């Protein structure tokens, strides 16, 4: 009790409150070394994204899940390689 009163009278500043921790941002190169260019999810892995999208667009809907599964898995692996939580 007296410590807080004496510090108030001594004129020394109180310690600053700790800054709130920023949430994980995979596009921030300081937080995510796997993504040094700071790519956003829409711009990462354009090759696997295009192949996946083409597969779904050019395959019958009833067969697309099975035929495009490997391309989807490759795209997910690529996104995780950049540190995105997919």
C-alpha positions, -999 to 999 in steps of 0.1 A, spaced: 0 0 0 27 25 9 48 15 -21 22 28 -44 19 60 -25 56 66 -23 60 59 -60 32 84 -67 50 111 -47 85 103 -60 76 114 -95 89 83 -112 66 72 -140 46 40 -136 56 12 -159 38 13 -192 12 -15 -197 23 -43 -220 12 -38 -256 -14 -63 -266 0 -91 -287 -10 -89 -324 -29 -119 -338 -10 -142 -362 -9 -127 -397 5 -150 -423 10 -121 -446 34 -103 -422 70 -114 -430 80 -105 -394 56 -131 -380 58 -156 -408 93 -163 -423 77 -188 -447 62 -159 -466 90 -133 -470 72 -114 -498 40 -109 -477 18 -126 -502 -19 -127 -495 -38 -160 -499 -53 -149 -532 -19 -143 -548 0 -173 -533 4 -205 -554 -11 -192 -587 0 -224 -606 -17 -248 -583 -47 -225 -579 -52 -223 -617 -49 -260 -622 -74 -267 -595 -99 -242 -608 -95 -255 -644 -102 -290 -632 -134 -280 -615 -146 -259 -644 -139 -285 -671 -151 -316 -652 -186 -328 -647 -199 -319 -612 -206 -355 -603 -170 -365 -610 -151 -333 -600 -145 -343 -564 -127 -375 -573 -109 -362 -604 -96 -330 -589 -87 -343 -555 -50 -345 -562 -49 -309 -575 -67 -297 -544 -42 -315 -522 -13 -299 -541 -28 -265 -537 -34 -270 -500 2 -282 -496 15 -251 -514 -6 -227 -492 6 -244 -460 42 -240 -474 36 -203 -472 24 -206 -436 -14 -202 -443 -36 -223 -421 -58 -242 -445 
